[in-house]
Each structure stands twice: as structure tokens, then as C-alpha cells.
Amino acid sequence: METPISPLFIPKPHLQLLLDELRRRKYSVVGPTIDQDAIVYGDIHSVEQLPQGWTDEQAPGHYRLKRREDESWFGYVVGPHSWKKYLFPPKTTLLSAEKTESGWQFIPRSADTTKFALLGVRACELAAMRIQDQVFLDGPYQDPLYRERREQLFIIAVNCTQAASTCFCTSMKTGPRCEKGFDLALTEIDSGFLCEVGSERGREVLDAFISSARRASEGSSNDANSTNENVTSLPILDATPEQLRSAETARQQAVDQITKHMETSDLPGLLLSNLDHPRWKEVGERCLSCTNCTMVCPTCFCSSVTEVRDLNMDRVERERTWDSCFNPDFSYLGGSLVRNDTASRYRQWLTHKLDSWHAQFGTSGCVGCGRCITWCPVGIDITEEVAAIREGTLP
């Protein structure tokens, strides 16, 4: 990158112009919106679709929306959706074949030209993307669909200014401050956002956006029939020292609100050396094996591949769909189930996520987002399970 520019202060009304600039560049903008009483990710065309004035209340097995005392646009924590589905879709056609007069012919998969601009990516989610990069890009075999979408991705991160009771990103050293992996990063304060640039692509979009805002401002000031000051006439300027302090205070508020903790220093080896710990049986009696934790997790990547034929038997498609190590059939091998009870499946998930993932990918598979805690129907807390095994480590 060129010499970093100082953070800019962007008035809130200008965020719409940024969305417009991204659409001009053929990006599909995806961001937070409210649907079915939850803050989820969906197509965003207007800032009016953002959850302005809403927040979420989270606890083990508990999620509720509630009104804020202010009109903050990003005053919420992560919800049931993760950005994983835009890079590693829940259902993907890998290969197609059609029956012809000369026999079965394979149909090459067309390159995926989808360009996503993700708005509102949090620090823990940036960390999750880096972990999935290791899975799908850094090994000897790359996933072409993941690579195509990842290369075209534009990321607008948003620093957390509040935390939920289920957050523990500080333990995993993944947040709540966005440090890297973004094109632009916003911190919401009062009537606007502090904007930081994280890539050359981000700088390019920001420059075009500022030019667009200036044109809008000039058009407003030259309009003799205008009776009200156009909101886009507000300037985009270097952040003042006071605004920088306000942003730091807002980010620190999220740090101060995090109360959940997971000790990570001894995780590699801890769980695998306690495979016969009685805690596995105890948690297995509570776990419903519903797969919620793996579906909402931003890093889980288990999948299954099936051959699907049409009714005429003239076309076959090879489909990859999300799967889970909590599904009994996922461990079917050699005519039987390797993990035929819930306790063994929970043990597999936790030991892989927190222990053997280190040997496989050089990092933990957990980013401390707390989704698995919030969306577990019976409120199983991953941090409590690790603590219980550590405290009662077998000799």
C-alpha cells in the first residue's frame, strides 16, 4: 500500500453514497438487516434497511431483539448468520453431466463472477475468514469456487462498540478491534463514522466515493430552488482529535463489556489427552445433536457430496451441501458408525475445533464469536466445558 491516510470522518448520510459507488462497480452489497426477529445478513440497497436503533440481547440459548436508547446503525452483536455462506455456500453444484447420443458428457462449471461487498464485518468474523482461507486456499488443493468469490470480495468492517454476554473474542485474540483483512473499516460515533483504509482496493473505492460526495454537495449548493440544506453537503474531513478519542472510547466499551473467558495457553493437547474424561458423557446427555452450533459457526467447513439425478435420468449433478459432525451418518465408515452416540460426536467437534485444529492448520478453529453458545437450544457453553475438563484433568 501507499502511505496510510489518516482516518476520515464520514457523516452518516454519506454511507448511502458508498453503497451506490459499490453498486456502480457491480458489487452485490450484503449487510445487516432485520428479518424474523433477528439481525441477519441480506441484500442491502438502502441504509434504511440497516437495523437502525436496534440491538440484540444474547445469553446461552437466548436471543432477543430490543430497541436501543439511541439510533445507532451498528449497535448490535453477531447474529445467527455468518459470512461463511457467501464464500462457502450451503449448497453448491460441483459438476454436471448429461446423457447424449454418444454417451455421458461432463459439463464444465462456469466461473463464478459474483462480486460481494460485505458491510458490517466484525473482527471475529475477519479472523474466521482467515481460518477458512487456510482450509480452502492454503493447502495443496484449492477450492476453486471459494477462491473465485474470495478474490472478488470487498470487505467493509465495523468495529464493535458493544459486546454480548456470550462474546469471548479477547480470549482468542481475534477482537473486538478490526486490525487487518478489510478494505475499509468503520467505527460508529454520534453522527458519523471514522473510516480507516486497509487495502489499495479500499483506497480506490474511498477516493471515488469522496468524489461522488463532493459532486453531490456541489449540486446541492448550486440548486437555487433548494429550501433545505441537503444532508450530503456535510463534508468528509480528516478525523479530529476529539473524534479519534470518541472512537477509541467506543471501541473500549466493547472490551470492557466482555466477561466470558477461555484459557487458551494449554489448549493444544489438553482435550486430546482427556478423551475419557467423564465430562464428555455429562455434556452428551444434555446435547441434542441438533447441529445448530456447527451451522452458525463461521469456521466449520464439514460437507457431504451427493449425486442428484433428474426424473428422466438424463442429467446428473454432483452437489456439495453443508453437513455436521453431529449428524450420526457423517461418521459412517466401513459399514458402521464411528461415532454412534452424542457424547462422542460432541467430543469430536470440540477436540477438533480447539485442539487438533492447531496441528492441522496452525491455529484454533474458534474465534470467540459466541454464536454456538447463543444458538444452542439447551445453552451449552463451550467455555464452561473447556474449563470443566481443565479443572478435572485426569492423571
BELMOBEL-V543874 format. One record per residue. N is the residue number from 1. PHI is phi in radians with two decimals (* if undefined). PSI is psi as a letter, one per 20 degrees, with the letter a starting at -180 (* if undefined). OMEGA is omega in radians with two decimals (NA if undefined). Layout:
N_PHI_PSI_OMEGA ; N_PHI_PSI_OMEGA
This chain:
1_*_r_3.01 ; 2_-1.28_a_3.11 ; 3_-1.00_p_-3.10 ; 4_-1.02_q_3.08 ; 5_-1.62_q_3.12 ; 6_-1.16_q_3.09 ; 7_-0.98_q_3.12 ; 8_-1.78_q_3.00 ; 9_-1.75_p_-3.12 ; 10_-1.95_o_3.07 ; 11_-1.03_q_-3.06 ; 12_-0.95_g_-3.13 ; 13_-1.02_h_-3.11 ; 14_-1.29_i_-3.12 ; 15_-1.04_h_3.08 ; 16_-1.08_h_3.12 ; 17_-1.15_h_3.08 ; 18_-1.18_g_3.08 ; 19_-1.08_g_3.13 ; 20_-1.11_h_3.13 ; 21_-1.11_g_3.12 ; 22_-1.14_h_3.11 ; 23_-1.19_h_3.06 ; 24_-1.07_h_3.11 ; 25_-1.57_j_3.04 ; 26_1.23_k_3.04 ; 27_-1.51_q_2.92 ; 28_-1.57_o_-3.07 ; 29_-1.47_p_3.13 ; 30_-2.11_p_-3.12 ; 31_-2.76_a_-3.09 ; 32_-1.32_p_3.06 ; 33_-2.66_r_-3.10 ; 34_-1.70_p_3.09 ; 35_-2.66_p_3.12 ; 36_0.90_l_3.05 ; 37_1.07_k_3.06 ; 38_-2.60_q_3.03 ; 39_-1.58_o_-3.07 ; 40_-2.17_r_3.12 ; 41_-1.74_p_3.14 ; 42_-2.73_r_3.13 ; 43_-1.10_p_-3.12 ; 44_-2.12_p_3.07 ; 45_-1.95_h_-3.09 ; 46_-2.39_q_3.09 ; 47_-1.13_i_3.10 ; 48_-1.15_i_3.12 ; 49_-1.40_i_-3.14 ; 50_-1.22_q_-3.10 ; 51_-1.35_m_-3.08 ; 52_-1.14_p_3.12 ; 53_1.42_j_-3.13 ; 54_-2.07_q_3.04 ; 55_-2.45_r_3.14 ; 56_-2.17_q_3.09 ; 57_-1.92_o_-3.04 ; 58_-2.21_q_3.06 ; 59_-2.78_r_3.11 ; 60_-0.95_o_-3.14 ; 61_1.22_k_-3.04 ; 62_-2.50_p_3.07 ; 63_-2.58_p_3.11 ; 64_-2.51_q_3.00 ; 65_-1.51_q_3.04 ; 66_-2.66_q_-3.14 ; 67_-1.28_q_3.04 ; 68_-1.52_r_3.05 ; 69_-1.46_i_3.08 ; 70_-2.21_a_-3.12 ; 71_-1.90_k_3.12 ; 72_-0.97_p_-3.11 ; 73_-1.52_h_-3.10 ; 74_-2.21_k_-3.09 ; 75_-1.56_l_-3.11 ; 76_-2.51_r_3.11 ; 77_-1.96_r_-3.07 ; 78_-1.11_q_-3.10 ; 79_-1.92_b_-3.04 ; 80_-1.29_h_3.12 ; 81_-1.59_q_2.95 ; 82_-2.15_r_-3.14 ; 83_-1.25_i_-3.12 ; 84_-0.91_h_-3.03 ; 85_-1.19_i_3.12 ; 86_-1.56_i_3.09 ; 87_-1.87_h_-3.14 ; 88_-2.25_m_-2.99 ; 89_-1.04_q_3.13 ; 90_-1.03_h_3.13 ; 91_-2.48_p_-3.06 ; 92_-2.42_p_3.01 ; 93_-1.53_o_-3.09 ; 94_-1.54_h_-3.02 ; 95_-2.77_q_3.08 ; 96_-2.27_q_3.09 ; 97_-2.51_q_3.12 ; 98_-2.19_q_3.13 ; 99_-1.49_p_3.14 ; 100_-2.13_r_3.13 ; 101_-1.10_h_-3.13 ; 102_-1.69_j_3.13 ; 103_2.04_a_-3.12 ; 104_-1.30_p_-3.14 ; 105_-2.13_p_3.08 ; 106_-1.33_q_3.14 ; 107_-1.89_o_-3.12 ; 108_-1.05_q_3.10 ; 109_-1.34_p_3.11 ; 110_-1.26_q_3.10 ; 111_-1.09_q_3.13 ; 112_-1.48_o_-3.09 ; 113_-1.77_j_-3.13 ; 114_-1.12_p_3.10 ; 115_-1.98_o_3.13 ; 116_-1.79_p_2.92 ; 117_-1.97_o_-3.07 ; 118_-1.68_p_-3.10 ; 119_-1.91_p_3.09 ; 120_1.73_k_-3.12 ; 121_-1.31_p_-3.11 ; 122_-1.59_r_-3.07 ; 123_-1.06_g_3.14 ; 124_-1.12_h_-3.14 ; 125_-1.34_h_3.01 ; 126_-1.08_g_3.10 ; 127_-1.11_h_3.12 ; 128_-1.11_h_3.10 ; 129_-1.12_h_3.12 ; 130_-1.12_h_3.11 ; 131_-1.18_g_3.12 ; 132_-1.18_h_3.03 ; 133_-1.01_g_3.12 ; 134_-1.11_h_-3.12 ; 135_-1.23_g_-2.96 ; 136_-1.75_i_-3.07 ; 137_-2.16_h_-2.95 ; 138_-1.58_i_3.13 ; 139_-1.49_a_-3.13 ; 140_-1.19_h_-3.14 ; 141_-2.17_p_3.14 ; 142_-1.67_q_3.04 ; 143_-1.51_o_-3.03 ; 144_-1.14_h_-3.14 ; 145_-1.16_g_3.11 ; 146_-1.07_g_-3.11 ; 147_-1.08_g_-3.12 ; 148_-1.07_g_-3.13 ; 149_-1.27_h_-3.12 ; 150_-1.14_g_-3.09 ; 151_-1.16_h_-3.10 ; 152_-1.73_j_-3.03 ; 153_-1.36_p_3.00 ; 154_-2.06_p_-3.01 ; 155_-2.04_p_2.99 ; 156_-1.87_o_-3.12 ; 157_-1.43_q_3.06 ; 158_-2.31_p_3.12 ; 159_-1.20_p_3.11 ; 160_-1.23_p_3.04 ; 161_-2.09_j_3.03 ; 162_-2.69_r_-3.13 ; 163_-2.32_q_3.06 ; 164_-1.73_r_3.13 ; 165_-1.19_i_-3.12 ; 166_-1.70_i_-3.11 ; 167_-1.33_p_2.99 ; 168_-2.55_k_-3.12 ; 169_-1.12_h_3.14 ; 170_-1.13_h_3.09 ; 171_-1.18_h_-3.09 ; 172_-1.58_i_3.13 ; 173_1.01_l_-3.14 ; 174_-2.06_j_-3.11 ; 175_3.10_a_0.12 ; 176_-1.55_j_3.13 ; 177_-1.49_p_3.07 ; 178_-1.37_o_-3.06 ; 179_-1.84_h_-3.08 ; 180_-2.77_r_3.08 ; 181_1.55_j_-3.13 ; 182_-2.13_r_3.02 ; 183_-1.61_g_3.02 ; 184_-2.36_q_3.10 ; 185_-2.30_p_-3.11 ; 186_-1.97_q_2.94 ; 187_-2.17_p_-3.07 ; 188_-1.43_p_3.04 ; 189_-2.43_p_3.01 ; 190_0.76_d_-3.01 ; 191_-1.68_j_-3.10 ; 192_-2.92_a_-3.08 ; 193_-2.32_p_2.88 ; 194_-1.48_p_-3.06 ; 195_-2.03_p_3.07 ; 196_-1.98_q_3.14 ; 197_-1.73_p_-3.11 ; 198_-2.07_i_-3.11 ; 199_-2.76_r_3.09 ; 200_-1.13_h_3.11 ; 201_-1.13_h_3.09 ; 202_-1.13_g_3.11 ; 203_-1.09_g_-3.12 ; 204_-1.10_g_3.14 ; 205_-1.15_g_-3.13 ; 206_-1.11_g_3.12 ; 207_-1.07_g_3.13 ; 208_-1.15_h_3.12 ; 209_-1.12_g_3.12 ; 210_-1.10_g_3.10 ; 211_-1.09_g_3.11 ; 212_-1.12_g_3.13 ; 213_-1.14_h_3.12 ; 214_-1.16_g_3.11 ; 215_-1.09_g_3.12 ; 216_-1.11_h_-3.14 ; 217_-1.16_g_3.13 ; 218_-1.15_h_3.12 ; 219_-1.11_h_3.12 ; 220_-1.20_g_-3.08 ; 221_-1.23_h_-3.13 ; 222_-1.59_i_-3.10 ; 223_-1.45_o_-3.07 ; 224_-1.20_h_-3.10 ; 225_-1.54_i_-3.09 ; 226_-1.28_p_3.13 ; 227_-1.79_i_3.14 ; 228_-2.13_q_3.09 ; 229_-1.15_p_3.11 ; 230_-1.23_p_-3.08 ; 231_-1.09_h_-3.13 ; 232_-1.32_i_3.09 ; 233_-1.37_i_3.08 ; 234_-1.12_p_-3.04 ; 235_-1.39_q_2.96 ; 236_-1.74_o_-3.03 ; 237_-2.29_r_3.00 ; 238_-1.04_q_-3.14 ; 239_-1.10_p_3.11 ; 240_-1.41_r_3.07 ; 241_-0.95_h_3.13 ; 242_-1.13_g_3.12 ; 243_-1.18_h_3.09 ; 244_-1.10_g_3.11 ; 245_-1.16_h_3.12 ; 246_-1.10_g_3.12 ; 247_-1.15_g_3.13 ; 248_-1.12_g_3.11 ; 249_-1.11_g_-3.14 ; 250_-1.13_g_3.13 ; 251_-1.20_h_3.14 ; 252_-1.14_h_3.11 ; 253_-1.01_h_3.11 ; 254_-1.14_g_3.13 ; 255_-1.07_g_-3.08 ; 256_-1.16_h_-3.09 ; 257_-1.47_i_-3.12 ; 258_-1.39_o_-3.12 ; 259_-1.98_i_-3.12 ; 260_-1.45_q_-3.04 ; 261_-2.50_q_3.01 ; 262_-2.30_p_3.08 ; 263_-1.29_p_-3.03 ; 264_-1.94_i_-3.01 ; 265_-1.05_h_-3.09 ; 266_-1.96_j_-3.10 ; 267_-1.09_g_3.10 ; 268_-1.07_o_-3.14 ; 269_1.81_h_-3.08 ; 270_-1.09_g_-3.05 ; 271_-1.29_g_-3.14 ; 272_-1.16_h_3.09 ; 273_-1.54_j_3.13 ; 274_-2.28_l_-3.10 ; 275_-1.18_h_3.14 ; 276_-1.80_j_-3.13 ; 277_-1.11_p_-3.13 ; 278_-1.11_i_-3.14 ; 279_-1.11_h_-3.13 ; 280_-1.08_g_3.13 ; 281_-1.17_h_-3.12 ; 282_-1.13_g_-3.14 ; 283_-1.25_h_3.10 ; 284_-1.11_h_3.11 ; 285_-1.29_h_3.11 ; 286_-1.61_h_-3.06 ; 287_-1.17_p_3.12 ; 288_-1.60_i_-3.08 ; 289_0.94_k_-3.05 ; 290_-1.44_i_-3.13 ; 291_1.35_j_-3.14 ; 292_-0.96_g_-3.07 ; 293_-1.07_h_-3.12 ; 294_-1.36_h_3.13 ; 295_-1.24_h_-3.12 ; 296_-1.51_i_-3.12 ; 297_-1.12_p_-3.13 ; 298_-1.39_i_-3.11 ; 299_-2.04_h_-3.13 ; 300_-1.00_p_-3.04 ; 301_-2.31_j_3.14 ; 302_-1.07_q_3.14 ; 303_-2.62_r_3.06 ; 304_-2.24_q_-3.13 ; 305_-2.09_p_3.13 ; 306_-2.30_q_3.05 ; 307_-1.73_p_-3.09 ; 308_-2.02_p_-3.13 ; 309_-1.83_q_3.07 ; 310_-1.39_r_-3.05 ; 311_-1.17_h_3.13 ; 312_-1.51_i_-3.12 ; 313_1.08_k_-3.11 ; 314_-1.84_i_-3.12 ; 315_-2.51_p_3.12 ; 316_-2.24_p_3.07 ; 317_-2.15_p_3.07 ; 318_-1.63_o_-3.05 ; 319_-1.96_p_3.02 ; 320_-1.87_p_3.13 ; 321_-2.25_q_3.05 ; 322_-1.02_q_3.07 ; 323_-2.37_a_-3.09 ; 324_-2.59_q_3.07 ; 325_-1.22_i_3.05 ; 326_-1.49_i_3.06 ; 327_-1.32_p_-3.11 ; 328_-0.96_g_-3.07 ; 329_-1.24_i_-3.12 ; 330_-1.13_h_-3.13 ; 331_-1.74_j_3.13 ; 332_-1.18_p_-3.07 ; 333_-2.67_p_3.08 ; 334_1.09_k_3.07 ; 335_1.53_j_3.13 ; 336_-2.65_r_3.13 ; 337_-1.54_p_3.11 ; 338_-1.29_h_3.13 ; 339_-2.11_n_-2.99 ; 340_-1.74_j_3.04 ; 341_-2.41_q_-3.05 ; 342_-1.10_h_-3.11 ; 343_-1.05_g_-3.13 ; 344_-1.21_h_3.12 ; 345_-1.26_h_3.07 ; 346_-1.12_g_3.13 ; 347_-1.07_g_3.12 ; 348_-1.06_g_-3.12 ; 349_-1.10_g_-3.05 ; 350_-1.23_g_-3.13 ; 351_-1.18_h_3.11 ; 352_-1.23_g_-3.07 ; 353_-1.06_g_-2.98 ; 354_-1.88_i_-3.02 ; 355_-2.08_f_-3.04 ; 356_-1.19_i_3.06 ; 357_-1.04_h_3.12 ; 358_-1.06_g_-3.13 ; 359_-1.23_h_-3.07 ; 360_-1.39_g_-3.03 ; 361_-2.21_i_3.11 ; 362_1.38_j_-3.14 ; 363_-2.74_r_3.01 ; 364_-1.27_q_3.07 ; 365_-1.61_j_-3.12 ; 366_-2.01_p_3.13 ; 367_-1.97_j_3.06 ; 368_1.31_k_-3.12 ; 369_-1.29_h_3.09 ; 370_1.41_j_-3.11 ; 371_-1.04_g_-3.07 ; 372_-1.10_h_3.12 ; 373_-1.35_g_-3.11 ; 374_-1.08_g_-2.98 ; 375_-1.69_j_2.98 ; 376_-1.37_p_-3.08 ; 377_-1.02_h_-3.12 ; 378_-1.86_j_3.01 ; 379_1.24_k_3.07 ; 380_-1.18_p_-3.04 ; 381_-1.91_o_-3.08 ; 382_-1.04_h_-3.13 ; 383_-1.21_h_3.11 ; 384_-1.22_h_3.14 ; 385_-1.16_g_3.11 ; 386_-1.13_g_-3.14 ; 387_-1.09_h_-3.12 ; 388_-1.16_h_3.13 ; 389_-1.22_h_3.11 ; 390_-1.15_g_-3.10 ; 391_-1.20_h_-3.12 ; 392_-1.94_k_-3.10 ; 393_-0.97_p_3.13 ; 394_-1.27_q_3.14 ; 395_-1.20_*_NA
